[in-house]
Amino acid sequence: MPSVKVRMGEPIDKALRQLKKKLDKEGIMKAA
């Protein structure tokens, strides 16, 4: 499972967008 490291002070929505981008790239969203 891909993971995204969230740095201190980084907005959570930005981290979630990065995670979603990784999931889309790996085609996991289609399989879910």
C-alpha positions as CSV (number, residue, x, y, z in Angstrom):
1,M,0.0,0.0,0.0
2,P,1.5,3.4,-1.0
3,S,2.0,5.8,1.8
4,V,2.6,9.6,2.0
5,K,4.7,11.1,4.7
6,V,3.1,14.1,6.3
7,R,5.6,16.7,7.5
8,M,5.0,18.7,10.7
9,G,2.8,21.7,9.8
10,E,1.8,20.4,6.4
11,P,-1.9,20.8,5.6
12,I,-3.6,17.3,5.8
13,D,-5.6,18.0,2.7
14,K,-2.4,18.5,0.7
15,A,-1.1,15.1,2.0
16,L,-4.5,13.5,1.1
17,R,-4.2,14.8,-2.5
18,Q,-0.7,13.4,-2.8
19,L,-2.0,10.0,-1.6
20,K,-4.9,10.1,-4.0
21,K,-2.5,10.9,-6.9
22,K,-0.4,7.9,-6.0
23,L,-3.4,5.6,-5.7
24,D,-4.7,6.8,-9.1
25,K,-1.3,6.3,-10.7
26,E,-1.2,2.7,-9.4
27,G,-4.8,2.0,-10.6
28,I,-5.9,1.1,-7.1
29,M,-8.9,3.4,-7.2
30,K,-10.3,1.5,-10.2
31,A,-9.9,-1.8,-8.4
32,A,-11.6,-0.6,-5.2
